[in-house]
C-alpha cells in the first residue's frame, strides 16, 4: 500500500534567522543602555551644585560633536552600501562599506584620545559618580563599537571573497545602526 506523505511547501521566513537573532540581541542592548541612562539621569538630578559636579572636567564639545558626525556618516555609508548591495553594484558596495568601517574606526580612535585627555585631567572611573557614569556608559558604547567594527570587517572580508549574503549584511547592519543610534 502507498503511504501518503505530507508535502508542504517550504516557506521562506519573513525575517532571516540571523537578522531576527540580531534584532533580539539589539533590543536587549537597548534595554541595558536605557537602564544605564536612567541611572545617569537620576544621579544628575540628585547632584548638588550642578552636573557635572564642580571641578570635574567637561567633554570637549566641538571634538565630541565632530566625532559624532563621523559616526553618523558611517551609518549613512553603511545604509548606502546595503542599497548598492541589493542593486548588485559590487564596486560601489565595497567603497561605501569600507568608508563606513574607516569612519567607525575614526570615531573609536578619537573617543580614545578624548578619554586620555579626560584621564589626564583627573576624571577617572573611581573619582566621582560623574566619572563612573561617564566611563561606564561611554566605555560600554566603545566596546560595542569595537565589536561591531570587528563584525563589519568580517562581513567586508566575506564581501571581497564573494561570500556575503544579503541577510548576513543586514544582520551586521542592524548591529552597527544600533551602535550609531546609542
Beta strands, then each sheet from edge to edge (+ up, - down):
end
